Amino acid sequence: MNNLRLLISDSYDPWFNLAVEECIFREMTTQKILFLWRNAETVVIGQSQNPWKECNTRRMEQDGIRLARRSSGGGAVFHDLGNTCFTFMAGKPGYDKTVSTGIILQALAQLGITATASGRNDLVIDTAEGVRKISGSAYRETQDRGFHHGTLLLNADLNRLADYLNPDPKKLQAKGITSVRSRVANLAEFKPDISHQQVCDAVTQAFFEHYGETAKAEIISPDVYPDLPDFATQFAKQSSWEWNFGKAPAFSHLLNERFVWGGVDIFFDVEKGLICRAQIFTDSLSPAPLQRLAEMLVGCAYRSEALANCCDTLIAQFPEQAAELTELRQWLLETIK
């Protein structure tokens, strides 16, 4: 059996690619594996992160940007087609993340780019303006195997990165891992003609050279379901709101607003993406609908569609206050997104 395996994805779907990665990782044996891929516009968060704390979820929804939660730790990153993603996998005791880091550095050297590894799982380039990050990584290990995956910034839209990784100033008391922002740079600043194909070829060559073997590339296409155990189930999981949002660590949220008809303070606690406790305080002359809303919010998913359904039911129950409650509904939906 060949000791190496090379897989290249033709898909730009982050949920598809992460499902492929997970299924390959589960079924691998003693082989050394390199998986190369890239995603269309997506925010990818770490396994223990809170998307509402890390991301501007409202802006993402407006712009059609996907959210994808990976199975490894680390912080939030923005992917577009200006990023090249890599995953190295190996069984133990052969798994060694310093080896895969060295392969990436060697590939960059082949392209005429001198980079170094920094202490925070990043690859950086020294410039006249200071150190600039051009790659970030995350890792995952089980008892008998491990993987190292990361992204290389080629010509990513760094302005959009700022758009989506700057969260709304919501009053969240959130648990979980917080991203550390770094000063980043595209490799195109140092090699203007760099391309995804160039980088894939260089990484592949460095991979083969390190192990002294080659392997035929296996193309993973979204047009044909990959022949991987339980792929459909894993793809459905990666695509689901329950995984991407519902896995967020517990947090509390305070909302307040003043309307013509009165002020409203809403406190709720969220666990596994569901509101588990809600309190509403108001100086409105007609507080009954808001007291009812507090009851209805318990068990409701922390997502705009679910809140809209709660508010629609409330408006039907209190038609005489439909105008005020419709205004409240709109405010809630804009705030929660």
Beta strands, then each sheet from edge to edge (+ up, - down):
strand 1: 4-9
strand 2: 32-37
strand 3: 42-45
strand 4: 66-69
strand 5: 77-79
strand 6: 83-91
strand 7: 116-117
strand 8: 122-127
strand 9: 130-141
strand 10: 145-153
strand 11: 171-174
strand 12: 217-220
strand 13: 251-259
strand 14: 262-271
strand 15: 274-282
sheet 1: 7+ 8- 9+ 10- 6+ 2- 1- 12-
sheet 2: 4+ 3+ 5-
sheet 3: 11+ 13- 14+ 15-
end
